[in-house]
Amino acid sequence: MKHLSPLKIKLKNSWLFFAFAIVVLILWNTNILFKSLSLQERNKMKLWAMAQKEYIKNPSLSNLTFEVLQYSGVNPMIQVDESDNIIEIRNIDWNEKKQDTAELYSILDKIKKENDPILIQFRNESGDLIVNQRLYYGNSSILRKLQYYPLALLLIIFLFVAVLYFVFKTTQIAEQNRLWAAMAKETAHQIGTPLTSMMGWITLLKEKQKKSMPIIEIEKDIERLNLITDRFSKVGSLPKLISLDLTSSINETLAYLKQRGSQHIKYEINLPNKKVMIPFNPQLISWTIENLIKNSIDAMKGKGTLTIKLVEKVSQVEILVSDTGSGIKKNIASKIFKPGFTTKKRGWGLGLSLAKRIIEDFHKGKISVLKTSLGKGTIFQVILNKVPLKQS
């Protein structure tokens, strides 16, 4: 697979370059076509102006001059004198009987902006300018449509790129999920081998001597390692959600962390005095609560007040984990759930990203930073559903 990666990268880069080249080529050809049509239309207008000039010189029209004057194409045309008074109009939707002259001059102002005027001038034998007129013309409907073609093309390309980005992002997320699963299963397998051996040694120690405090604590830690192994195995595949008491699960997690955490942390626990039954995976939810609590303890540098609150609502359950730590900057708060992102000198940046995966992917809930303030602390919010949602 490692040998294919550079090839795939080259193919992707080549494809992007090829697509960019096609876009540039289409836009370049469109620009050439627009200029070519624009020049053809101007030549037609010049020919009409020449025929008009010939008519001014000699009112007795030849057949050719008459044909040219009759054929004015489809371009809107307005002929004016030296004072900008309108002399003649062609191919313009304007009714002299129903519409005001001001509307016609308004049309003239718009046409003036489209193309430079063509002069229709005539001098007598003495060189005096006796006719000084200008022909203003607008673009044909085909040319107007062609003007917007590059914009339409860019819009189509933008939508195409957006779809490609969505497909690429979806594929990337799928690859990340497969990597998560493979890594988690391998971790569970690697931990499980020495853990089995340790459990055997503890059994031998218990047979030779009575249970002592060190053996009891080692046994608890082995049980803890067994739980961690179980967690990793569940992260590697879609876990089953069982209707259990969430309050009891949170209390068990807190009991373990209190015993092995800093003595300078004051815990304020606000949990209902009743069972809160919802569908969840106890190992993974416990892992999530642990990650949030450890993150809060790190933010307080091992000293402060940690509050855990459980609020039962009609269709959801809300878990709030708040601390009195240093808080999180706003530009960082949106990134803390991304894999690999960490502000710690030592850390992989996986704890909160795992929590997000557990809550949102496995339990179809929500996890977020509800509130944070520099120097005052942070509140994490976890929302779980009382009714299990369909796994996608």
Sequence and secondary structure as in RCSB ss.txt:
>XXXX:A:sequence
MKHLSPLKIKLKNSWLFFAFAIVVLILWNTNILFKSLSLQERNKMKLWAMAQKEYIKNPSLSNLTFEVLQYSGVN
PMIQVDESDNIIEIRNIDWNEKKQDTAELYSILDKIKKENDPILIQFRNESGDLIVNQRLYYGNSSILRKLQYYP
LALLLIIFLFVAVLYFVFKTTQIAEQNRLWAAMAKETAHQIGTPLTSMMGWITLLKEKQKKSMPIIEIEKDIERL
NLITDRFSKVGSLPKLISLDLTSSINETLAYLKQRGSQHIKYEINLPNKKVMIPFNPQLISWTIENLIKNSIDAM
KGKGTLTIKLVEKVSQVEILVSDTGSGIKKNIASKIFKPGFTTKKRGWGLGLSLAKRIIEDFHKGKISVLKTSLG
KGTIFQVILNKVPLKQS
>XXXX:A:secstr
 TTHHHHHHHHHHHHHHHHHHHHHHHHHHHHHHHHHHHHHHHHHHHHHHHHHHHHHH SS  HHHHHHHH  TTS
 EEEE TT  EEEEES    TTTS HHHHHHHHHHHHTTS  EEEEEE TT  EEEEEEEEE   HHHHHHHHHH
HHHHHHHHHHHHHHHHHHHHHHHHHHHHHHHHHHHHHHHHHHHHHHHHHHHHHHHHHHS   HHHHHHHHHHHHH
HHHHHHHHHHTS    EEEEHHHHHHHHHHHHHHHS TTEEEEEE  SS  EEEE HHHHHHHHHHHHHHHHHHT
TT EEEEEEEEE SSEEEEEEE  S    HHHHTTTTSTT   SSS  S HHHHHHIIIIIIS  EEEEEEEETT
TEEEEEEEEESS     
